[in-house]
Amino acid sequence: MVTTPGSITIVPVQSKRERELFIKMVWPLYRNYPNWVPPLLIDRRMILDTKKNPFYRHAEIQLYLAYRNKEIVGRIAAIINHNHNAFHEENIGFFGFFESINDQNVATALMEKAKEWLTEKGVDAIRGPVNPSTNDDVGILIDGFDKPPAIMMPYNPEYYDALVTGAGLQKIKNLYSYYVEENQVMSGKLPRVMEKLKERESFTLRQLNMKDFKAELQRVKTVYNNAWSKNWGFVPMTDEEFDHLADSLKQVVDPRIVLFAEKEGEPIGFTLSLPDINQILIHNKKGRLLPGAIRLLWNKKKINFIRIIVLGVVLKYQRSSAGALLFYETAIRGIKNGYYHGEAGWVLDNNVMMNRAAEFLNAERYKTYGLYESPL
């Protein structure tokens, strides 16, 4: 335990009860934020469960709570992802799950405690936020506060960017999310141009086959670990992590908007889009599975927004039109099935091909997230 000036006390989370306090501290913090979507408690518990979440087979995490006069005023996690460091030949740590009242002293005390833990572990820098990895939700929202977050995207008060930079970190990356709607996709010459591209290319586009789910998952792994291998921050998921993620998403996936691009029967590209269940969960104020799950099942057909979570093409075909065709076809099939608008993201600021593809398809950049770093 460390006590800092201003009667702020930073306490390591050590018990199941303290982990519950860590999870639930966000409810009073976001009480007056109508665009905040309460997380499902069962989901937050699973993400932080070091015994059940396969991420922690190759990672370490330490949670901290900030108190002032017995009131919880902030939280942070210090994380080391050993697979990241091995894959990128780096020696860094991360912070995640950062939350704070609008008080620089609180934010700085939390960040200093995370830095202290990471320094003791022998790493050279701190980067984040990742919650708890780049395969989960990432970044601090910098603009686009007027709309709720899409599924698996973060949301935070506007003052977080200032708190994190005030605690000594510098922004190193912008992550973009793009908004697209029916009128944009169907406007001007775009449909005609895309149809000509489909005729010219020898790619086949098809939807996910749920009856062959196990084999389809293997195809996804093959594309994913090739297509993203050169991306900044990418870390290959283990088979256990892939299976864990697939199990968690299987209940919400709509196979009509999960697409493969194939050439001569081999998968060369893949896009995963999900119905934005946050349209329902935003009304589930207490984050409980019940009645949240019942409300979700009852109202699932009312969801009219999707998020393109991942879209990638294997390295050999990344300069082809496969990525644009997957993006366009996802939008067209989404509209056909009642999803009249959606989000594509996140996209790294230096991912020239994907940013150009989004702009070519008339998508509007409508949210920006920041990633931050500091040497230790």
VOPAGU-2260 file (C-alpha; in pm, 1 decimal, decimal comma):
REM VOPAGU-2260
SITE   aa  ch    i         X         Y         Z
SITE  MET   A    0       0,0       0,0       0,0
SITE  VAL   A    1     124,7     349,8     -80,2
SITE  THR   A    2     -20,5     676,2      48,7
SITE  THR   A    3      27,5     985,3    -166,2
SITE  PRO   A    4     -22,9    1358,7    -100,4
SITE  GLY   A    5    -386,3    1467,1     -93,6
SITE  SER   A    6    -497,0    1169,2     116,3
SITE  ILE   A    7    -503,6     937,4    -185,2
SITE  THR   A    8    -431,8     575,0    -102,8
SITE  ILE   A    9    -346,5     316,3    -368,2
SITE  VAL   A   10    -438,4     -38,1    -268,2
SITE  PRO   A   11    -351,7    -359,1    -455,9
SITE  VAL   A   12    -648,7    -582,4    -532,8
SITE  GLN   A   13    -589,0    -914,3    -360,1
SITE  SER   A   14    -925,8   -1072,8    -286,7
SITE  LYS   A   15   -1238,0   -1166,7    -480,7
SITE  ARG   A   16   -1429,2    -897,3    -292,3
SITE  GLU   A   17   -1175,1    -632,2    -392,3
SITE  ARG   A   18   -1196,5    -749,0    -754,9
SITE  GLU   A   19   -1572,7    -692,5    -739,6
SITE  LEU   A   20   -1510,3    -339,9    -610,7
SITE  PHE   A   21   -1265,5    -288,2    -897,4
SITE  ILE   A   22   -1529,9    -394,8   -1151,0
SITE  LYS   A   23   -1825,3    -209,7   -1001,1
SITE  MET   A   24   -1653,9     123,8    -929,6
SITE  VAL   A   25   -1747,9     244,9   -1281,7
SITE  TRP   A   26   -2121,6     263,1   -1209,0
SITE  PRO   A   27   -2114,7     573,3    -986,5
SITE  LEU   A   28   -1842,4     726,9   -1206,5
SITE  TYR   A   29   -2062,4     709,7   -1519,3
SITE  ARG   A   30   -2394,5     782,5   -1354,1
SITE  ASN   A   31   -2437,6    1108,5   -1549,7
SITE  TYR   A   32   -2305,1     982,0   -1885,6
SITE  PRO   A   33   -2607,3     878,9   -2097,0
SITE  ASN   A   34   -2390,1     734,7   -2377,4
SITE  TRP   A   35   -2202,8     496,6   -2146,9
SITE  VAL   A   36   -2294,6     130,5   -2193,1
SITE  PRO   A   37   -2280,9     -68,8   -1867,2
SITE  PRO   A   38   -2067,0    -380,7   -1912,1
SITE  LEU   A   39   -2207,4    -720,3   -1827,3
SITE  LEU   A   40   -2069,3    -814,3   -1487,8
SITE  ILE   A   41   -2019,1   -1176,1   -1595,7
SITE  ASP   A   42   -1807,7   -1056,5   -1888,7
SITE  ARG   A   43   -1588,1    -830,9   -1673,4
SITE  ARG   A   44   -1535,1   -1111,0   -1421,5
SITE  MET   A   45   -1426,1   -1349,3   -1696,4
SITE  ILE   A   46   -1181,7   -1100,5   -1848,8
SITE  LEU   A   47   -1013,7   -1047,2   -1511,2
SITE  ASP   A   48   -1019,8   -1412,4   -1403,1
SITE  THR   A   49    -655,4   -1518,5   -1415,0
SITE  LYS   A   50    -751,0   -1886,3   -1383,1
SITE  LYS   A   51   -1016,2   -1903,9   -1657,6
SITE  ASN   A   52    -902,0   -1643,9   -1911,9
SITE  PRO   A   53    -633,1   -1809,7   -2130,7
SITE  PHE   A   54    -463,0   -1472,6   -2184,7
SITE  TYR   A   55    -304,6   -1509,8   -1841,6
SITE  ARG   A   56    -125,0   -1829,6   -1943,3
SITE  HIS   A   57     134,2   -1592,6   -2093,9
SITE  ALA   A   58      63,1   -1269,1   -1906,7
SITE  GLU   A   59      71,9   -1116,2   -1560,9
SITE  ILE   A   60    -163,4    -856,1   -1415,4
SITE  GLN   A   61    -191,5    -654,0   -1095,8
SITE  LEU   A   62    -503,2    -448,7   -1020,5
SITE  TYR   A   63    -507,0    -135,3    -804,5
SITE  LEU   A   64    -778,6      79,0    -649,7
SITE  ALA   A   65    -743,5     444,9    -551,1
SITE  TYR   A   66    -919,6     560,7    -235,2
SITE  ARG   A   67    -979,8     903,9     -89,5
SITE  ASN   A   68   -1142,7     912,2     253,8
SITE  LYS   A   69   -1267,1     553,0     210,4
SITE  GLU   A   70   -1426,9     636,0    -127,2
SITE  ILE   A   71   -1303,2     463,5    -441,7
SITE  VAL   A   72   -1195,4     735,3    -686,2
SITE  GLY   A   73    -999,1     542,6    -948,2
SITE  ARG   A   74    -850,9     216,4   -1068,2
SITE  ILE   A   75    -575,1      80,8   -1294,4
SITE  ALA   A   76    -416,2    -248,2   -1396,9
SITE  ALA   A   77     -46,3    -309,0   -1460,9
SITE  ILE   A   78       5,8    -581,8   -1722,7
SITE  ILE   A   79     294,1    -773,7   -1877,4
SITE  ASN   A   80     214,6    -968,8   -2195,3
SITE  HIS   A   81     509,3   -1202,4   -2243,5
SITE  ASN   A   82     386,0   -1313,0   -2587,9
SITE  HIS   A   83     384,7    -949,7   -2701,9
SITE  ASN   A   84     740,6    -897,9   -2587,5
SITE  ALA   A   85     859,2   -1218,5   -2752,1
SITE  PHE   A   86     681,8   -1149,2   -3082,8
SITE  HIS   A   87     792,8    -784,7   -3109,8
SITE  GLU   A   88    1130,0    -829,1   -2940,2
SITE  GLU   A   89    1037,9    -555,8   -2691,7
SITE  ASN   A   90    1058,0    -530,8   -2315,3
SITE  ILE   A   91     752,3    -328,6   -2223,2
SITE  GLY   A   92     457,7    -337,8   -1986,0
SITE  PHE   A   93     105,7    -209,3   -2024,9
SITE  PHE   A   94    -162,9     -33,7   -1826,2
SITE  GLY   A   95    -532,4     -99,5   -1866,5
SITE  PHE   A   96    -879,8     -72,0   -1714,3
SITE  PHE   A   97    -794,4     287,6   -1622,8
SITE  GLU   A   98   -1073,2     490,4   -1461,6
SITE  SER   A   99   -1054,2     806,7   -1251,2
SITE  ILE   A  100   -1247,9    1100,0   -1123,3
SITE  ASN   A  101   -1142,5    1430,1   -1279,3
SITE  ASP   A  102    -844,9    1479,1   -1050,2
SITE  GLN   A  103    -485,9    1480,6   -1175,8
SITE  ASN   A  104    -353,0    1372,2    -836,4
SITE  VAL   A  105    -560,6    1055,1    -849,7
SITE  ALA   A  106    -461,1     972,8   -1207,6
SITE  THR   A  107     -92,6    1040,0   -1141,2
SITE  ALA   A  108     -91,0     828,7    -824,2
SITE  LEU   A  109    -248,8     538,0   -1012,0
SITE  MET   A  110      -7,3     564,5   -1302,0
SITE  GLU   A  111     293,4     592,0   -1072,8
SITE  LYS   A  112     186,1     275,3    -890,6
SITE  ALA   A  113     149,9      87,8   -1220,9
SITE  LYS   A  114     493,3     215,9   -1327,5
SITE  GLU   A  115     641,1     105,6    -996,8
SITE  TRP   A  116     508,7    -250,7   -1034,0
SITE  LEU   A  117     629,0    -272,9   -1394,0
SITE  THR   A  118     970,8    -132,0   -1301,7
SITE  GLU   A  119    1006,6    -400,9   -1036,3
SITE  LYS   A  120     930,3    -655,6   -1310,8
SITE  GLY   A  121    1223,3    -518,4   -1512,5
SITE  VAL   A  122    1046,3    -373,8   -1818,3
SITE  ASP   A  123    1159,1     -57,7   -1996,8
SITE  ALA   A  124     834,1     127,7   -2077,7
SITE  ILE   A  125     461,9     150,3   -2007,8
SITE  ARG   A  126     203,9     160,7   -2288,9
SITE  GLY   A  127    -174,5     159,8   -2302,3
SITE  PRO   A  128    -450,1     141,8   -2231,0
SITE  VAL   A  129    -518,9    -217,1   -2336,2
SITE  ASN   A  130    -788,9    -408,9   -2153,8
SITE  PRO   A  131    -599,0    -637,7   -2112,2
SITE  SER   A  132    -447,9    -680,6   -2463,2
SITE  THR   A  133    -468,0    -545,7   -2817,9
SITE  ASN   A  134    -708,6    -831,7   -2892,6
SITE  ASP   A  135    -956,6    -671,3   -2649,3
SITE  ASP   A  136   -1082,7    -313,3   -2629,7
SITE  VAL   A  137    -804,7     -59,9   -2663,9
SITE  GLY   A  138    -739,7     312,1   -2624,5
SITE  ILE   A  139    -887,4     625,3   -2473,0
SITE  LEU   A  140   -1168,6     799,8   -2657,4
SITE  ILE   A  141   -1052,2    1144,4   -2772,3
SITE  ASP   A  142   -1343,0    1255,2   -2990,6
SITE  GLY   A  143   -1686,8    1121,2   -3074,9
SITE  PHE   A  144   -1839,1    1145,0   -2727,5
SITE  ASP   A  145   -2185,9    1224,4   -2862,6
SITE  LYS   A  146   -2257,1     863,5   -2959,4
SITE  PRO   A  147   -2249,0     542,9   -2751,7
SITE  PRO   A  148   -1964,7     298,6   -2811,8
SITE  ALA   A  149   -2018,6       4,6   -3044,4
SITE  ILE   A  150   -1974,2    -350,2   -2920,7
SITE  MET   A  151   -1626,8    -418,2   -2774,3
SITE  MET   A  152   -1520,8     -51,5   -2793,6
SITE  PRO   A  153   -1430,5     171,1   -2496,3
SITE  TYR   A  154   -1601,4     485,7   -2374,2
SITE  ASN   A  155   -1470,0     735,6   -2120,1
SITE  PRO   A  156   -1509,8    1093,6   -1996,2
SITE  GLU   A  157   -1357,0    1369,1   -2211,1
SITE  TYR   A  158   -1093,3    1452,8   -1949,0
SITE  TYR   A  159    -907,2    1116,9   -1968,7
SITE  ASP   A  160    -665,9    1228,7   -2241,4
SITE  ALA   A  161    -555,8    1521,2   -2023,2
SITE  LEU   A  162    -520,4    1299,9   -1715,4
SITE  VAL   A  163    -302,0    1043,6   -1890,4
SITE  THR   A  164     -73,5    1300,6   -2054,1
SITE  GLY   A  165     -66,9    1492,1   -1725,1
SITE  ALA   A  166      64,0    1174,7   -1561,8
SITE  GLY   A  167     367,3    1184,8   -1790,7
SITE  LEU   A  168     267,2     969,7   -2088,4
SITE  GLN   A  169     273,2    1080,8   -2452,5
SITE  LYS   A  170      27,4     981,8   -2722,4
SITE  ILE   A  171     198,2     752,6   -2972,3
SITE  LYS   A  172     -91,2     630,0   -3188,3
SITE  ASN   A  173    -435,3     734,8   -3304,7
SITE  LEU   A  174    -694,1     465,3   -3372,6
SITE  TYR   A  175    -985,4     556,0   -3599,7
SITE  SER   A  176   -1341,8     430,5   -3623,4
SITE  TYR   A  177   -1546,9     492,9   -3936,5
SITE  TYR   A  178   -1921,8     537,0   -3964,8
SITE  VAL   A  179   -2104,5     411,9   -4271,2
SITE  GLU   A  180   -2473,5     407,0   -4358,5
SITE  GLU   A  181   -2693,7     290,9   -4642,0
SITE  ASN   A  182   -2699,4     624,1   -4825,9
SITE  GLN   A  183   -2319,6     643,8   -4828,0
SITE  VAL   A  184   -2270,2     291,9   -4962,7
SITE  MET   A  185   -2535,7     327,3   -5230,4
SITE  SER   A  186   -2439,7     677,7   -5341,6
SITE  GLY   A  187   -2300,3     792,5   -5676,0
SITE  LYS   A  188   -2096,6     556,6   -5888,8
SITE  LEU   A  189   -1976,0     341,6   -5599,0
SITE  PRO   A  190   -2212,4      42,4   -5647,1
SITE  ARG   A  191   -2131,4      25,6   -6018,3
SITE  VAL   A  192   -1755,4      48,3   -5956,1
SITE  MET   A  193   -1764,9    -223,8   -5690,4
SITE  GLU   A  194   -1972,5    -456,2   -5905,9
SITE  LYS   A  195   -1715,2    -419,3   -6186,0
SITE  LEU   A  196   -1437,2    -499,6   -5939,3
SITE  LYS   A  197   -1619,2    -816,6   -5832,5
SITE  GLU   A  198   -1651,3    -919,2   -6198,0
SITE  ARG   A  199   -1283,6    -847,3   -6270,8
SITE  GLU   A  200   -1134,8   -1022,5   -5968,9
SITE  SER   A  201   -1132,1   -1399,3   -5938,0
SITE  PHE   A  202   -1223,0   -1392,9   -5569,1
SITE  THR   A  203   -1521,7   -1572,7   -5422,3
SITE  LEU   A  204   -1704,5   -1410,1   -5131,1
SITE  ARG   A  205   -1911,5   -1627,3   -4899,3
SITE  GLN   A  206   -2062,0   -1611,8   -4553,2
SITE  LEU   A  207   -1967,3   -1810,2   -4243,9
SITE  ASN   A  208   -2098,5   -2167,3   -4235,5
SITE  MET   A  209   -2215,7   -2229,9   -3879,1
SITE  LYS   A  210   -2264,9   -2602,8   -3952,3
SITE  ASP   A  211   -1890,2   -2629,1   -4014,6
SITE  PHE   A  212   -1792,0   -2396,3   -3731,9
SITE  LYS   A  213   -1483,2   -2582,3   -3611,3
SITE  ALA   A  214   -1326,0   -2592,3   -3958,6
SITE  GLU   A  215   -1430,9   -2231,3   -4024,5
SITE  LEU   A  216   -1255,3   -2124,9   -3705,1
SITE  GLN   A  217    -936,5   -2289,1   -3829,3
SITE  ARG   A  218    -964,0   -2091,9   -4154,8
SITE  VAL   A  219   -1003,6   -1771,8   -3953,8
SITE  LYS   A  220    -688,5   -1850,5   -3753,3
SITE  THR   A  221    -491,1   -1906,6   -4072,4
SITE  VAL   A  222    -596,3   -1574,2   -4225,1
SITE  TYR   A  223    -571,9   -1378,8   -3900,9
SITE  ASN   A  224    -217,8   -1478,0   -3808,6
SITE  ASN   A  225     -95,6   -1401,3   -4162,1
SITE  ALA   A  226    -297,1   -1089,7   -4244,7
SITE  TRP   A  227    -219,4    -900,7   -3923,3
SITE  SER   A  228     136,7   -1024,4   -3873,9
SITE  LYS   A  229     293,1    -693,1   -3987,7
SITE  ASN   A  230      48,9    -468,6   -3799,2
SITE  TRP   A  231     181,6    -253,6   -3516,8
SITE  GLY   A  232      89,9    -405,8   -3180,4
SITE  PHE   A  233     -38,9    -733,1   -3326,6
SITE  VAL   A  234      16,8   -1044,4   -3114,9
SITE  PRO   A  235     -83,5   -1387,4   -3248,1
SITE  MET   A  236    -354,3   -1543,8   -3037,2
SITE  THR   A  237    -293,3   -1891,8   -2902,4
SITE  ASP   A  238    -532,9   -2169,6   -3001,8
SITE  GLU   A  239    -678,5   -2153,8   -2651,7
SITE  GLU   A  240    -739,2   -1779,2   -2681,6
SITE  PHE   A  241    -900,9   -1822,1   -3022,8
SITE  ASP   A  242   -1134,4   -2090,6   -2894,5
SITE  HIS   A  243   -1218,0   -1883,9   -2587,0
SITE  LEU   A  244   -1303,1   -1578,8   -2800,3
SITE  ALA   A  245   -1507,8   -1785,5   -3044,8
SITE  ASP   A  246   -1711,9   -1936,8   -2761,4
SITE  SER   A  247   -1784,1   -1592,4   -2617,6
SITE  LEU   A  248   -1897,0   -1447,9   -2953,7
SITE  LYS   A  249   -2089,0   -1748,5   -3085,1
SITE  GLN   A  250   -2409,9   -1638,2   -2912,2
SITE  VAL   A  251   -2418,6   -1296,2   -3080,2
SITE  VAL   A  252   -2267,7   -1369,6   -3423,0
SITE  ASP   A  253   -2486,1   -1329,6   -3733,6
SITE  PRO   A  254   -2326,7   -1555,0   -3998,5
SITE  ARG   A  255   -2480,3   -1347,9   -4279,5
SITE  ILE   A  256   -2232,9   -1065,8   -4208,8
SITE  VAL   A  257   -1923,3   -1275,9   -4137,7
SITE  LEU   A  258   -1746,9   -1320,5   -4470,7
SITE  PHE   A  259   -1455,6   -1503,6   -4629,8
SITE  ALA   A  260   -1277,0   -1406,6   -4948,4
SITE  GLU   A  261   -1142,8   -1714,5   -5125,3
SITE  LYS   A  262    -926,5   -1779,9   -5428,4
SITE  GLU   A  263    -926,8   -2126,0   -5580,9
SITE  GLY   A  264   -1095,3   -2257,6   -5268,0
SITE  GLU   A  265    -836,8   -2117,8   -5024,1
SITE  PRO   A  266    -922,6   -1839,6   -4776,0
SITE  ILE   A  267    -727,5   -1520,0   -4847,2
SITE  GLY   A  268    -933,8   -1271,0   -4647,2
SITE  PHE   A  269   -1183,6   -1253,0   -4367,5
SITE  THR   A  270   -1410,2   -1002,3   -4202,1
SITE  LEU   A  271   -1588,7   -1040,6   -3869,6
SITE  SER   A  272   -1884,8    -812,2   -3807,6
SITE  LEU   A  273   -2116,7    -833,6   -3510,2
SITE  PRO   A  274   -2461,4    -690,5   -3440,6
SITE  ASP   A  275   -2415,5    -401,8   -3199,9
SITE  ILE   A  276   -2571,5    -551,6   -2888,5
SITE  ASN   A  277   -2479,3    -229,3   -2707,7
SITE  GLN   A  278   -2803,1     -91,2   -2854,9
SITE  ILE   A  279   -2974,8    -322,6   -2604,8
SITE  LEU   A  280   -2719,7    -331,5   -2322,9
SITE  ILE   A  281   -2723,4      48,0   -2283,9
SITE  HIS   A  282   -3061,1      -1,0   -2113,3
SITE  ASN   A  283   -2929,4    -276,8   -1885,3
SITE  LYS   A  284   -2827,6     -30,7   -1617,0
SITE  LYS   A  285   -2705,6    -278,9   -1355,2
SITE  GLY   A  286   -2498,3    -496,1   -1588,3
SITE  ARG   A  287   -2661,5    -818,7   -1473,5
SITE  LEU   A  288   -2697,2   -1118,5   -1702,8
SITE  LEU   A  289   -3063,4   -1136,1   -1603,9
SITE  PRO   A  290   -3274,1    -962,6   -1721,5
SITE  GLY   A  291   -3003,7    -834,6   -1959,9
SITE  ALA   A  292   -2975,7   -1159,8   -2157,2
SITE  ILE   A  293   -3354,2   -1196,7   -2181,1
SITE  ARG   A  294   -3387,9    -838,0   -2304,0
SITE  LEU   A  295   -3110,0    -903,7   -2556,6
SITE  LEU   A  296   -3274,7   -1215,8   -2697,4
SITE  TRP   A  297   -3614,8   -1047,7   -2705,8
SITE  ASN   A  298   -3491,3    -735,9   -2884,9
SITE  LYS   A  299   -3213,8    -880,7   -3101,8
SITE  LYS   A  300   -3415,2    -829,4   -3419,4
SITE  LYS   A  301   -3438,2    -457,9   -3341,0
SITE  ILE   A  302   -3061,3    -410,7   -3369,9
SITE  ASN   A  303   -2989,3    -210,3   -3687,4
SITE  PHE   A  304   -2620,1    -128,9   -3634,2
SITE  ILE   A  305   -2313,5    -350,0   -3683,9
SITE  ARG   A  306   -1945,3    -317,8   -3608,6
SITE  ILE   A  307   -1681,4    -453,2   -3846,4
SITE  ILE   A  308   -1438,8    -571,5   -3580,6
SITE  VAL   A  309   -1169,5    -727,2   -3795,4
SITE  LEU   A  310   -1107,3    -715,7   -4168,0
SITE  GLY   A  311    -788,2    -855,0   -4311,2
SITE  VAL   A  312    -630,9   -1000,6   -4621,3
SITE  VAL   A  313    -325,9   -1228,1   -4625,4
SITE  LEU   A  314      -0,2   -1054,9   -4710,3
SITE  LYS   A  315      16,0   -1192,6   -5065,5
SITE  TYR   A  316    -311,3   -1021,8   -5163,3
SITE  GLN   A  317    -303,9    -705,0   -4954,5
SITE  ARG   A  318    -250,4    -485,4   -5261,5
SITE  SER   A  319    -551,1    -639,7   -5436,2
SITE  SER   A  320    -910,4    -517,9   -5408,9
SITE  ALA   A  321   -1003,5    -803,4   -5171,8
SITE  GLY   A  322   -1014,1    -576,0   -4865,7
SITE  ALA   A  323   -1237,2    -315,4   -5031,4
SITE  LEU   A  324   -1465,0    -588,7   -5165,7
SITE  LEU   A  325   -1499,9    -746,4   -4821,1
SITE  PHE   A  326   -1582,3    -404,2   -4672,6
SITE  TYR   A  327   -1836,1    -324,2   -4944,1
SITE  GLU   A  328   -1995,6    -668,5   -4942,1
SITE  THR   A  329   -2031,7    -656,9   -4564,0
SITE  ALA   A  330   -2216,1    -325,2   -4594,5
SITE  ILE   A  331   -2441,3    -453,7   -4874,8
SITE  ARG   A  332   -2528,9    -775,7   -4691,3
SITE  GLY   A  333   -2577,5    -583,9   -4370,3
SITE  ILE   A  334   -2828,0    -347,7   -4535,7
SITE  LYS   A  335   -3007,0    -643,9   -4693,9
SITE  ASN   A  336   -3050,8    -797,6   -4347,3
SITE  GLY   A  337   -3171,8    -487,0   -4165,6
SITE  TYR   A  338   -2843,2    -334,2   -4048,2
SITE  TYR   A  339   -2875,1       7,7   -4206,8
SITE  HIS   A  340   -2564,3     161,1   -4053,4
SITE  GLY   A  341   -2248,8      53,7   -3878,7
SITE  GLU   A  342   -1893,6     112,7   -3766,9
SITE  ALA   A  343   -1561,6     -10,0   -3902,7
SITE  GLY   A  344   -1279,9       5,0   -3656,3
SITE  TRP   A  345   -1047,6      40,5   -3505,3
SITE  VAL   A  346    -794,6     126,9   -3779,6
SITE  LEU   A  347    -439,1     239,2   -3700,9
SITE  ASP   A  348    -358,0     592,1   -3815,4
SITE  ASN   A  349     -68,1     461,7   -4027,0
SITE  ASN   A  350    -265,0     179,0   -4190,8
SITE  VAL   A  351    -275,0     354,2   -4528,0
SITE  MET   A  352    -453,4      78,6   -4719,0
SITE  MET   A  353    -743,4      38,8   -4474,6
SITE  ASN   A  354    -789,8     412,4   -4422,8
SITE  ARG   A  355    -800,2     463,4   -4800,9
SITE  ALA   A  356   -1046,0     175,9   -4838,7
SITE  ALA   A  357   -1278,8     330,7   -4580,3
SITE  GLU   A  358   -1262,1     670,7   -4748,5
SITE  PHE   A  359   -1314,2     514,9   -5093,6
SITE  LEU   A  360   -1633,0     355,1   -4962,1
SITE  ASN   A  361   -1759,5     695,6   -4840,1
SITE  ALA   A  362   -1718,7     604,2   -4472,7
SITE  GLU   A  363   -1691,2     894,9   -4228,5
SITE  ARG   A  364   -1418,2     898,7   -3963,5
SITE  TYR   A  365   -1625,8     973,6   -3655,4
SITE  LYS   A  366   -1427,7     856,0   -3351,8
SITE  THR   A  367   -1061,5     872,4   -3250,6
SITE  TYR   A  368    -889,3     680,9   -2972,7
SITE  GLY   A  369    -542,4     734,4   -2831,3
SITE  LEU   A  370    -265,7     501,1   -2718,0
SITE  TYR   A  371       2,4     635,9   -2484,6
SITE  GLU   A  372     353,4     546,2   -2371,3
SITE  SER   A  373     629,0     650,8   -2133,8
SITE  PRO   A  374     977,0     512,7   -2064,9
SITE  LEU   A  375    1038,2     374,7   -1717,8
